[in-house]
Amino acid sequence: MAWCAAVFLASLATLPWAACQSQTEDQSAGAGPRPPRQAALVSEHPLATNVGLAILDRGGNAADAAVATALALSVVHPQAGNLGGGGFALWVGRKDQPVMIDFRETAPLGADPKWYLDEAGAVLAGRAHTGALSIGVPGTPAGLWHLWRNHGSGRLSWRELVLPAIALARDGFVVNADLEADLQDEQVRQRLAASPLAASLFLRQGKGLAAGEMLVQSELAQTLERLAKEGPSGFYRGPVAQAMVRELDQVCAAERIERSACLGLEDLDKYQVKVRPPLIGWFRGHEIISAPPPSSGGVILLQVLGILDGFPLGAQRQAALSARERAGTSAVESDEAGIDARLAHWWIEALRSAFQTRASSLGDPDFVAVDLAQLLSTTWIASRRVQIGEGAGSTSAVPSEAAPRLRPEGMNTTHLSVLDSDGNAVALTTTLNSSFGSGIAVRGAGFLLNNELDDFALPQATPNQFGLIGGEKNRLAPGKRPLSSMAPTVVRAEDKSVRMVLGSPGGPRIPTSVLGVLLRTLVFEQSLKDAVAAPRLHQQTWPGETDFEAGWPAGLLDALKRRGHKLRSLQRTWGSVQAIRVAPDGTVEVASDPRSRGSGGVQERRAR
Ligand code: GLY
């Protein structure tokens, strides 16, 4: 009941108390919803997907498969898959209450905001992004262990889940075009070049590895072997922990940072996973389950969906489709799904509002008060909706000296989705923050360390690498988790059967990418594949412009400009949604974002 009450608070907007009670009664009856006809798994790398599918094939459940896939990603997708980072895993068991396993990195116990200021008090923003002071205490080994220990099938040992990753690290794998492309980035190469082990692993004479080359990671294989034998204590204590601290000793000394300000043995020893009730809301007959703080992802999703729910989306779409038919292909002002400028305007303004909430009201709930009951209440959502007129809203002013540090990179997080044939689902998003994190690889242990502390809000409205500006609630403090945008999400039908499992990389573009797929599938009747492939839009309050991927009708963009919107049409893409959808008859389909080279697979139900 306590959980139910907690969820009720977190989802006051749309989950009536009666629904909350009946959910508990249904589930205690033990019947559970109808399972899907098939199992499925999708991730950003085919080798990792194959590892997870093989685990499902051997009788593992969604938790087992997610753990093995995430460990494989730490080897074959080193730009984001990790041991030295963190993330969120949403477990939605067929007969359990959903839980969010928060394995987000924490600020070291010696962390102090003064290290990010110069003697005159000006912000040294680069320190949060690069080097010793950017590194948070890793959470991934503890998080994956927790997922297996508490939700695994019991049919496969921890060691069995780590073994495929060990083999990939020890024997090597062929570098793919995504890894080659991510190593083309000049800033990434500079960071990697500054770390002796990272340079020897990922660079050849200063150039990044090319597609087709083999990447062998012997030290990583040994670390994974230790993790397989000893579980998380093989990472947080003993030789691996000592190797991390030795690496940091050298980095701190080189940067003339007091050693006590950086990650040490005590930080590693004290790291703890947090298990939190996820946020739950209802949208158009679907239950949306997503990430609570310290991620902003679920709040942004539920606020935007709540705001949009009060607009006549269906009627506007019908009007747009009719206008499109009349106009023929010339001068179309809506896309083929029926999204026109008015719908896009509501969507953009709802995002502008939700990202304002992100900046002003969210942080680590173990350190600051986060009033979810208010932020997700019908009153709050309605008050935001009525502020949306027919013209573009304005963005609250920020000091002019806060020049954006927008970078072409920094989009590298990774997501995997799993559904087993019993109907259990895992949506798991994990990250090093920037592509290859801090770029610092641990000698003697073989993995990269994150640069997650850039996700804390620096003073003086200083934007982080994603151009995000935060407030007091997201200020750095020892032991605190920085605010994230990750949004691992599961959608269920009213009978609690899973309908979708999805998530994406992309920093603040994570919730906007996930929202695009939810709106296109649940409202605009697109297939999962079309919804994932469709061009995206992104608005994060500041800067005031809305970004558009290529592919939106020019007429729609012109109509938005006439409403006062400032647009940036970008040639690059963002996000990499990895999604599973279950049709009402239980048939399962997967979509791995065509923006990257991931893969998914669907497996027939196995007799056990
Ligand atoms: N490091 C990106 C995020 O957590 O949003």
Boltz pocket constraint, residues with backbone or C-beta under 6 A from the ligand:
constraints:
  - pocket:
      binder: B
      contacts: [[A, 413], [A, 431], [A, 432], [A, 433], [A, 434], [A, 452], [A, 455], [A, 483], [A, 484], [A, 485], [A, 486], [A, 507], [A, 508]]
      max_distance: 6.0
